[in-house]
Amino acid sequence: MTGNKKGVCFEIALAVPKWGENRGDEREGAHCVDVLVDELRKNGLIVERDDGLQNEFIKLAASDEVIGRAAAALQFRKPTYLGMDLPFEWEEAEAFIRLPDGSLFSWCERFHCYNHIIYGIVNTAESVVVLRSDSKEENWKPGESLLLKLEAMDVVKEVFPLHDEKKRKQLLKSWAMNWSDVTHQPIDDICAYYGMKIATYFTFLGMYTRWLLFPASLGLVVQLMDFGSLQFAVLPFFFMSFISWVVLFFQFWKRKNAAISARLQIYNSASLECEYRSMKPEPSLSRFPSEHMRKQNIDRMREKANFQRQEWFTWLLRVRNDAFIILSIICLQLPFELTYAHLYEDLGTDVLKFGLTAVYLLVIQYFTRMGGKVAVKLIKYEKFDTAENKANSLVYKVFGVYFMQSYIGVFYHALLHRNITTLRQLLIQRLVISEVIENLLENAIPYLSYRFKKYRAVRNKGKRDKESSTGKSRFTRVEKEYLKPAYNASIGQEIEDGLFDDFLELVLQFGMIMMFACAFPLAFAFAAMTNITEIRADALKLLAMMRRPTPRAEETIGAWLNIFQFLIVMSICTNSALLVCMYDREGNWNLSPGLAAILVMEHVLLFIKFGFSRIVPEEPAWVKAARVKNATQAEQVCTRQLLRSLYGDEKCFDEVRSHVSKKDA
């Protein structure tokens, strides 16, 4: 293990097995880990090797020049002092805007560059190279990726990002442990450290929690105050108020999302998934125009036919998979949910009901995860343009499973039994128990898992030390990070990260408090208090209990926004039905005029839902102006480049034609 390099921040680590006494033998071929380390150094990376208790770790760092040349090879588009985004060039680095901390590249950009470098190491020799490990030998063929080869050999166990201890401690102080403002968060620092996707989630959570204070206060007033003769109008007023509130919230969220995306774009190479394409035309286009056009038309027709065939085939696959999920919910989960609802209604004591709800919520965690894994397998057979579309398809399918398991029992009490008292008890139990279970799964289990892995590693090391005379290895920081659980989703880990579970928890809470708000107005106050603690708990989870997540560049909440919008429409329908049941049972309204009034109110609220979305612009004026300006400047640059290219080709053609004319003369 090399000595610690002071001032170097290692950002990536590779976990490899610890080698035994065979490491110094003289068999033909180089030891595979030594080959990997040499190749990493040849590519300009700073390498340090750490011996842990169970594994060896190769830590990597890189200079700005190495990252910059990788960014140029990946053709990142970055903002310049000219006011527009251009493909990055290391030789012109001074023209590109630096981040507030003085660096050229954000963590998201650096991570993509590291992947490009380490997975881009290939055998450039004309012959194979023998890679030797303790157990076997493999041939590294010319042109083959070294890291992929070692992963296939199970030599490289995992490639994972490392926490920057200095920045992590700063975030712990300014974010996770900062209670001076309950909803305030350093979004710029979060984006710089974790990437755009996680910063967007915490921006949404903070804004949602801050806006919840209005319906929470209104719900407290409605629940605790007596309005006398006007009591019959209180719940309809509350209904219209929180629906108007939620519609306005999501319109202002869209504005907030557009503004923060524009502000934080500096941390994210907008075109991490796009490649820069030159505007220079092909010379052959002007020589045989008729032949080229005929060939182009044939190719276009074939391409169109292939696209149409693929489009319909993909659509049929999605219909089949969606139908499978829906039928599974109806045939398997619906009877289970109705059985629980019936048993809950028949039980006599509140203690038994509370226990039944706790057991039920634990059981359905298993069922829903099974359904999520089935959804993951189904979407593998579907074809998507991007990984984000694939993730959105998974979100819709899994939410269908969770929607049934979360709400069907509540619908049973609300609409069939019309038992408002039992409905309120059920909502309180669901909100409390769900929060306890989610915190247990999110925080306690990962911590206990980490402690168990750490204990097992120390115990195994102690056994090996007794059997051999080797020196005692220290438990290094990089190995502690390796033993921490990864920030993955409970289902579909290869598609979604841990934000899937965080968004799912938020969506299920939103549906619970919105769809049954008229039965339990205090639910908004409970949700507000829960979310205030959720912000700090999620921050602490990311900073202290999980590995540093892989950064993602998405700037929106994706499919979750459509699910929120769906739940708003559902809440209009369910609360209207609740008002009919409540006023008819209490005798304040006759059913027929009450039903007519509530139907009119429902249509008014639906108009508010779809009409207010046109009142508040989804994009601030300054964002739209900056986007149009950037697009205009990019168009001007591309036009000049095209004219220069055309001028150069024409000049070359004139010189050739003049030379031929002189030769003929």
Phi, psi and omega in degrees: 000129180286160180291160181290128180270111183291139178084358180261130178257109179278131189247338182229145177226146176243126178266124179230157180293153172281136183265149183271210184287346180288355186296332183259013182286172187248032176293158181295138178102154182271150177294133190297323180291321177296321176298316180299315180297317179297318180292322177297319179291323178298331179273012172090002181279149174271124189240136173222136182253133180241131174267116176265189180287323183245329185228165170256146184235134177254110181266141185235141171221167183209149176281167179298326181293317180297315178295320181296319179290326175293321178296323177293322178293325177280352177060048174295142172258123184233152180292144180242171177287354175282348179095013180217161180273132180226156176300134184288138173228128183297322181295337179251032187298330182293342181279348185261143184290134178270159178286165181303332179275003177094354181274159180277330190233143175279174180297320179298316179293318180295322180297317178295324178292319176301314179299320180297321183288307189286326177276349178270002178284115182234164177282108181270357179282165179275348181239166180286154175244130180278123177256121184250133171240182181295331189254333185203175176234142180225152178265126176267106188281156177300135179081359183269141179291129182291316184293319177297323178295316181289329174293320177295327177282356183064029174274310174273108184284321184197146171247121185218149178284153180252149174288142169271107189301321181295311180290326179297317179293323176297319179291324176301320182284317186271350186233290187294324184256008183263107181252015182296322174232117192296333181249359181285139178216143177280080188298321180298317179292322178296317179296318180295328185268324186246340182107172189291322186295313180292322177297322178294320179298313182289331173297315179296315181298319179293317180292319179298317179295320179295318179289335180295341183297330179291303179294334177295315178294317180295321179296322176298318179296314181297321185283326190258339184260150177254121184260010175065234184291343179268008184298328182295337182263357186293309183295317174301320178296317178298319179301309181293328182291312185284335174291316176299320179300313185289327177295314179295323179302313183288331174292318178287333174295319179299319176296316179298318180297316178296319182292316183287329175296319178292322182288322184265008181298336180297334180275357189223117172296110188304332187247047177298331181259001182248157179243145178283132181243131180290146180269004183289125183285159178282135181297332185290345183293331184266356184268317181231072187296318183293315179296319181294318181294321179295316179294323180294321179295318179297315180296323179294319179295318178296318180295321179297317179297319179295319180295317180296317179297316181293324180297312181290323178295317178295320179297317179295322177299318181292320178298318179298315182293319178296319178297322179297317179296315182296315179295325178296319179296315183293316187277330186253310188275324183300314177300322179297317182293318181291326176298315177300315182297322180292317178297320180298322181290329184274338181293144187270318187260154179291330180296315178296321178296318179296317178295318178298319179295320179297314179297318180299315181293328176290320181293318184288342172300320179291316182295317183290326176292324174298316178297322177296319179293324175297319179297322178298316180294325180293316185286348175295336180270354175269152180251132183233153179289320184225164177294331180292320176296323177295317178295321179296320177298320177296319180300313181297316182293314182291324179297326176301320177294312182292328179298316179294313184290337183272329193240344187296322178294324179290318175301323181300314180287325186285317191257327182270310182275337183053038180260093186291323179297313178296323179298318179295317177299318180296319179296318179298314181296317180298314183295318182290308184293320179299319180294319179296315182295317181296317178295325177295315181290324185281322190246309186291314183295313176301322180293315179295323178296318178296316180297323179292318178297321180293317179296318181294322178296317179294319180295316179296323178294322178296322177295319180293323180295326178290327182277344182225172181257018182291157179287162182278127178272150180271155179273099189279163180296322181294326178288326175299318178293324180295325181282342178291148179292147178283154181277077183243160175286156178292337175224151176065048187294334180279354182247316185237152174263194185296345177298336177302311180293323180294315178293321180298317177299318181293319181294317181295322175296317180300314179297322181294316183280334183275314188288340181233031185295323182292335177278333184213079181299336181291351182298328179295321178295319178296318180295321179297314179296320179297317183289329177298316177285331181295323180302310182288324180295318178293323178296315179295322178299314181291323186275329189243330189252348183240159168294162175293123185290158172291128183290145177235145190262001182295144187249002180231173177273002170066227185295339181297329178297317178296325179292319175301316180296321177298318180292331176295314178297318178298322181292327176297316181291313184291321180289328174297317178295322178297319180296321177300313181296316185292314184286328178291320182290320183281350175079008179285328179237145167285147188300315186291309176292326178296317179297319179297316180296320181290325176295320176297317179297322178298316179293324177297317180291323175296323176295320177299317182301312184268345179270320180295337180295343178265348183280314182266118179299140182283347183227127178300153184298322183291328177292316179297318180296318179295321180293317179295319179298316180297318180295321179295317179295320178296321179295320179296317179296315180296323178295316179297319180296320179294318179294320177297319180295315179296320180296319179295317180294320180293321179296319178296318180296321178296321179295319179295317181295322178295320179296320180292320180297318179295323181293321179292324179292000000 
